[in-house]
Amino acid sequence: MSQRGVEVVLGRLATDVGLRERFNASPGRALQELIAEGIELSRIEVGALHALDPSALHRFAAAVDPRLQKAVLVASPRRRRMRARNVR
């Protein structure tokens, strides 16, 4: 078992809104994504993380100082349209 891996996953879930959204939509897929990145987790740890209460996770993340949150850059609808035109 890797306590370090669990700590990394919990920290990322608390500070990365994109990962948290992916986790809420599909915990198993999000955990496999993290394992593919090299985070070591045992089957027991994966099961325990999979069972996390999404509302508790959200409350914890909301309590984390915004300065510690991962920045999420979202393109404006106008920029997305411009980018789509340039791709065609």
N, C-alpha and C positions, 0 to 999 in steps of 0.2 A: 504494500500500500504506500501511496505517496501523499503524505500530508501536504507537502509543498504544492502538488498538483491541485488538490482540493482548494487550497488557499488562493492559488492563481485563478481558478475558475470562479470562485466566489467574488474575488476582487474584480474580475472582468465583468461579471454579471452586474455588479453594483455600480460600475463606472462606465459601461459601454452600452448605451441605449439600443444600438443596432443589434448587438449580440443578445441583449435582453429580449428584444422583440422576436428575434429568431428562436430563442429558447422558449418563449411563451407559445409560439406557433408550433414548434416541434422540438421538444427537449432532447430527444434522442439524436436527431440530426445535428443540432447545435453542439451537443457533447462530442459527437463523432468528428465534427469540424475542428474542435479544440484538440482532440486526440491526434488528428491528422497534422496539426501544427506542432506536435511534439510534446504536448502536455500528457504526463503519465498519470493514468487513473486505473485503478483496479475495477473489476466488475462490480464489486460491492460499492465502491465509491460512485461509479456511474449510476447504479441503482438509487443510491441515496440522493445524489444530485438531481436525478430525474424526478424524484418525488418532492422536490422543493415546492412549497406553496407559492404560486406566482404573485398573489396579492402581498404576501409577506416580503417577497423579493422586491416588489415595487415600492413598498413602504420603506424598506431599508435603503434602496437606491435614492429615494426622495430625500432621505435624511443626510446623504453624503453631500458635502460642500460642493457646489457647482464648479469650483476651481479644480476639483479632482476628477470631474467628469470628462470623458473623451468628447472632443468637439465633433459635431456632426454637421457637415457642410451639405446643404441641400440647394440645388440649382433652382432659380426662380422658374416659373412656367415659361416665361419669355425666352430665357436662355436655353431651356430644354427644346423649345420649338426651333430656335436658331441652330442648335447642335444637330437636331434631327434633319433639318434641311441640308446642312453641310455634309451629312453622312450619305445622303441619297445621291 
